[in-house]
Amino acid sequence: MSLKAILFDLDGTLLNTLEDLADAMNRILRQRGFPTHSLDAYRYFVGNGSWMLVKRALPESRRGQEEVDYCLEAFLNDYGEKWMIKTRPYEGVPAMLDGLVERGLKIAILSNKKDEITKKSVSRLLSSWTFDAVMGQCDGVPVKPDPTAALQIVAQFQMSPAEFIYVGDSAVDMKTAVTAGMFSVGALWGFRTAEELLAGGAKVLINKPTDLLDVVLNMEHGEGSRCR
């Protein structure tokens, strides 16, 4: 079946959001009198949605429902105001997106970030490209790696999952791709390691965004399963 669409994760794949996320959460932790964390620690706190980020950042003894919910609201308010201080597209993302659009492929985004801030991030920092779908975490829809949201985008496009490449930087993304029946591509410039991506089911690893154009070309010639 021919390749027709690329589905992207957002944080760690198209946008480097880690510093703004870490700064926002650390501000909340300081306000509550809790220890803060290093930037590298946040590489492993993010990826499963805001609620899980907050829970992982809190001290183990303070991870009850009430504390997590309180800090989640505070985090979302803080991050909602200060999300774009340091966040920028990764180098090579513009050229990659240009190349995909030139090939006539549909492009879409699926994030575990709240839907409102996902759409705001894309409209502010990726406005030069028209994405055929942009979806963040919505009430009533399970977060990745559950494939429900990914398959909703497939249905919206009236395509088969086999016609999609899914690009992400974590095992969460690779498991989403595998479960949804998409071709999984791991982004090594993001937040996690090659080992995690391969363990999660990545079929191809790429070192920089423009390498995706080579993967597309290889798939068009029937060579897409080769690891890079």
HELIX and SHEET records of a PDB file:
HELIX    1   1 LEU A   18  ARG A   32  1                                  15    
HELIX    2   2 LEU A   39  PHE A   45  1                                   7    
HELIX    3   3 SER A   50  ALA A   57  1                                   8    
HELIX    4   4 GLU A   60  ARG A   62  5                                   3    
HELIX    5   5 GLN A   65  LYS A   82  1                                  18    
HELIX    6   6 VAL A   93  GLU A  102  1                                  10    
HELIX    7   7 ASP A  115  LEU A  125  1                                  11    
HELIX    8   8 THR A  148  PHE A  157  1                                  10    
HELIX    9   9 PRO A  161  GLU A  163  5                                   3    
HELIX   10  10 ALA A  171  ALA A  180  1                                  10    
HELIX   11  11 ALA A  194  GLY A  200  1                                   7    
HELIX   12  12 ASP A  211  GLU A  220  1                                  10    
SHEET    1   A 6 ALA A 133  GLN A 137  0                                        
SHEET    2   A 6 LYS A 106  LYS A 114  1                                        
SHEET    3   A 6 ALA A   5  PHE A   8  1                                        
SHEET    4   A 6 PHE A 164  GLY A 168  1                                        
SHEET    5   A 6 PHE A 183  ALA A 187  1                                        
SHEET    6   A 6 VAL A 204  ILE A 206  1                                        
SHEET    1   B 2 LEU A  15  ASN A  16  0                                        
SHEET    2   B 2 ARG A  88  PRO A  89 -1                                        
END                                                                             
